[in-house]
C-alpha cells in the first residue's frame, strides 16, 4: 500500500508538536512491510531523516499552470487565495479578529515562480501563510498526477487543501489527521477563515483521525461530523537513549519546568501563579519557562510584578537534544494547558524519569495513569502538587519510575498499526 502524505513541517525543522508527531508516526509505519510513504512538505531542506519515508518538497516541483482561479465556497478548480495578513496558526484570538479585517480576496492571480518554474515556499508560519497554503494545494495537484499511490493522508488544517486537491485529481480516498482545531488554539473564539478550511477538509475526508477523544468530541460537535467517520489514534513517543542522562546542576535548588508554546492554549499564566504560591512556602526552587510565543513578554512582566524574576528563567524555544537536556535538569515537569488535543512533551519528560503534572483538559490525560492530573484553573491544587513532588522524595521517585515505564510502553509502532487498519478499512469500503 502506498500513501501520499501531506504535512507542513518535518524534523529537524519544526516549531511545535506537529512535526514531531509526523516523524514518529512515519517511523512507526516503516515497520509495516506493506506500507510505503511519500511525505510532502512545502519546503524540504535536505537534512531531514528519510530513512522511513520518501520526502518531497513542494518548492522543488515546477508549476505547470500559472493562471489560477479560486472559488471560496466550493474550493473547486485551481485554487488561489490571497490574504493580506500576518495570521499564524498559534496567534491569540485578538490578533485573529484584528487581522480578519485586513483580508482581501481575489478571484484571479498570477503566480510568481522562480527561474526554475518553482514556487519559493518558506514552509513557515509567517505573513503569507494563507497564500502558501493554497499554493501548496496547487502543487499537490501536480504531485498527485506524478506519483502512484492508494490513499491520501493530510496532517492538520494547513495541509487539508493539499489533500483535497490530490483527491480531486486522483479520485483516491482522503484521510485527514486532526492534531488540533481552532477551538483549541483560540479558546473558542475561532477565526472564520481557519474554521472554513478545517470544516472543508473534514467534510471532504473519507475518514478522520483525531489524536484524542477530547479532539474527537470537538470534531463531532463543533464541525458536524458523523461519529462513525471519526476515530481516535493516540500519539506516542520516540525512544531516546539520551533521555536518562541526568545532569549535575551545580546548585542545590530544585527545578520546575514548563516547556511549550507560550500562548493562551498552553496556560502559562497559571504556571506563573502557581509558582508564586510555591515560592511563598519554599525558597530553594527555580522555575523555567522554555518556549516562545505571543504571551512571552506578558509572562515576563507578570513574573516581575510578583517579584519572582530572580527565581524564573525564560530560555526561548528549545528543540532536539536541548529538550532532553532541560528535562535532565528538571525535578518536576508541568503542562497546565487550557485545551490540549494531546501533548507529547509530558511523555518526553517521563522518558527522562521526571514526575509530571498535566491538566485534565489534555488528550494525553486520557491514557496516562502515572501522572498528577489537575484542572488548569486550579492554582491551589497545582501549587500543592508541585510542592509535594519537591518535598516528598518517595512520591516523586514512585511517580517518576512508573511514569518512565509507562512512557516507554507507548510506542509509535502501535499507533502506526492502528492507522494502517484505518487505511485498509477505507480502501475496502471505497
Secondary structure as UniProt FT lines:
FT   STRAND          2..6
FT   TURN            11..12
FT   HELIX           17..29
FT   TURN            30..31
FT   TURN            33..34
FT   STRAND          36..41
FT   STRAND          54..57
FT   HELIX           58..60
FT   STRAND          67..69
FT   TURN            72..74
FT   TURN            89..90
FT   HELIX           93..100
FT   TURN            101..102
FT   STRAND          108..110
FT   TURN            115..116
FT   TURN            127..128
FT   HELIX           129..146
FT   STRAND          151..155
FT   HELIX           156..170
FT   STRAND          173..178
FT   HELIX           182..186
FT   TURN            187..188
FT   HELIX           192..204
FT   STRAND          207..210
FT   HELIX           213..223
FT   HELIX           227..229
FT   STRAND          230..232
FT   TURN            241..244
FT   STRAND          254..259
FT   HELIX           264..266
FT   HELIX           268..279
FT   TURN            280..281
FT   STRAND          285..291
FT   TURN            294..295
FT   HELIX           296..305
FT   TURN            306..307
FT   HELIX           309..311
FT   STRAND          312..316
FT   HELIX           321..329
FT   STRAND          332..335
FT   HELIX           345..351
FT   TURN            352..353
FT   STRAND          355..359
FT   TURN            360..361
FT   HELIX           363..366
FT   STRAND          372..374
FT   TURN            376..377
FT   HELIX           379..391
FT   HELIX           393..409
FT   HELIX           412..429
//
